[in-house]
Amino acid sequence: MVKGPPFWGRAYTGASMQRILTLCIGNICRSPLAEALLARELPDRVVWSAGLSALVGAPADPLSILLAAEQGLDLRAHRAQQVNSQMCQRADLILVMEQHQRAELERRYPLTRGRVYCLLAERDIADPFRQPRTAFETAYADIARGTADWAARVRQLG
């Protein structure tokens, strides 16, 4: 058994983290950015995103698309999807943007306990939906920091 940093909350007990789900509310602003950044950092892993109350079928927010493009990422093909039990069962690691999302996901899908963590350990990543560009820039910076930290941890665990 490999024990993670103290903020992980639980020991990691199993196989390597091959399948990673990123999650927010609508699946159009934050989780698509996290998905794209993790996929770039961990090209040998399967990474996807979903929302707790997804705007199913909606494209990524235009400001998320723009900020991603400025960083060499392409979100134009993204379409929001609703999280479901199959996704949760498939994921080795689930990264959420806010603590209340972790609680809600674990309430809906109890089998996720022990695999759900906040992307940033120290605080929530604010939802930039319908906010100005500066809110998206702040969210992007937090997501980039969180994904870089998690990518390093995932690589270390194998």
LINNORQUI-V649582 format. One record per residue. N is the residue number from 1. SS is DSSP state (~ for helix, > for strand, _ for the rest). PSI is psi in whole degrees, -180 to 180 (* if undefined). D_LAST is the distance of its C-alpha to the last C-alpha in Angstrom with 1 decimal. Layout:
# LINNORQUI-V649582
N:SS:PSI:D_LAST
N:SS:PSI:D_LAST
This chain:
# LINNORQUI-V649582
1:_:131:12.8
2:>:130:10.7
3:_:130:13.2
4:_:-179:12.7
5:_:158:15.5
6:~:-34:18.9
7:~:-7:19.3
8:~:-27:16.6
9:_:-31:19.3
10:_:157:17.5
11:_:144:15.0
12:>:125:11.8
13:_:-6:12.5
14:_:-145:10.7
15:_:167:8.4
16:_:160:5.3
17:_:90:7.1
18:_:-27:8.7
19:>:119:12.1
20:>:127:13.3
21:>:130:17.0
22:>:143:18.9
23:>:138:22.3
24:>:-153:25.6
25:_:-66:29.2
26:_:-13:30.6
27:_:36:27.6
28:_:-15:29.6
29:_:-70:28.9
30:~:-52:25.7
31:~:-33:23.1
32:~:-36:23.8
33:~:-45:23.2
34:~:-42:19.9
35:~:-50:18.9
36:~:-42:20.0
37:~:-44:18.4
38:~:-40:14.9
39:~:-37:15.5
40:~:-41:16.6
41:~:-31:13.7
42:_:68:11.0
43:_:-16:13.2
44:_:4:10.8
45:_:160:10.6
46:>:122:13.8
47:>:134:15.4
48:>:172:18.9
49:>:161:21.3
50:>:176:24.2
51:>:152:26.9
52:_:-33:28.5
53:_:61:31.9
54:_:147:31.0
55:_:73:33.7
56:_:127:33.0
57:_:-10:33.4
58:_:146:34.0
59:>:168:32.6
60:_:152:30.6
61:_:141:33.0
62:~:-36:34.8
63:~:-33:33.8
64:~:-43:30.1
65:~:-45:30.7
66:~:-49:32.6
67:~:-40:30.1
68:~:-47:27.2
69:~:-38:29.5
70:~:-20:30.3
71:_:12:26.6
72:_:19:26.3
73:_:147:24.9
74:_:111:26.9
75:_:7:27.3
76:_:-30:30.6
77:_:-8:29.4
78:_:139:27.8
79:>:132:29.7
80:_:143:29.2
81:_:149:28.2
82:>:133:28.7
83:_:147:25.8
84:_:174:26.4
85:~:-36:25.3
86:~:-44:23.7
87:~:-44:21.4
88:~:-39:20.5
89:~:-35:19.9
90:~:-29:17.6
91:_:133:15.4
92:_:-28:12.3
93:>:134:12.9
94:>:123:16.4
95:>:122:17.4
96:>:165:21.2
97:_:-23:23.6
98:_:149:25.9
99:~:-40:26.0
100:~:-26:28.7
101:~:-38:26.5
102:~:-48:24.0
103:~:-43:27.1
104:~:-42:28.6
105:~:-44:25.5
106:~:-30:25.1
107:~:-46:28.9
108:~:-39:28.9
109:_:81:25.9
110:~:-26:25.5
111:~:-9:22.6
112:~:-15:20.4
113:_:135:20.8
114:_:-7:17.7
115:_:1:15.7
116:>:127:18.0
117:>:154:17.9
118:>:140:20.0
119:_:-42:18.7
120:_:128:20.7
121:_:-35:20.9
122:_:-19:24.4
123:_:166:26.3
124:_:156:26.7
125:_:114:26.6
126:_:143:30.2
127:_:121:31.1
128:_:2:32.9
129:_:129:34.5
130:_:26:38.1
131:_:168:37.8
132:_:170:38.7
133:~:-36:36.4
134:~:-35:35.8
135:~:-38:34.1
136:~:-39:31.7
137:~:-42:31.1
138:~:-46:30.3
139:~:-44:27.9
140:~:-45:26.2
141:~:-43:25.8
142:~:-43:24.3
143:~:-43:21.9
144:~:-42:20.9
145:~:-46:20.3
146:~:-43:18.3
147:~:-37:16.1
148:~:-43:15.5
149:~:-47:14.5
150:~:-38:12.2
151:~:-42:10.6
152:~:-42:10.0
153:~:-44:8.6
154:~:-43:6.2
155:~:-41:5.1
156:~:-38:5.4
157:~:-17:3.8
158:_:*:0.0
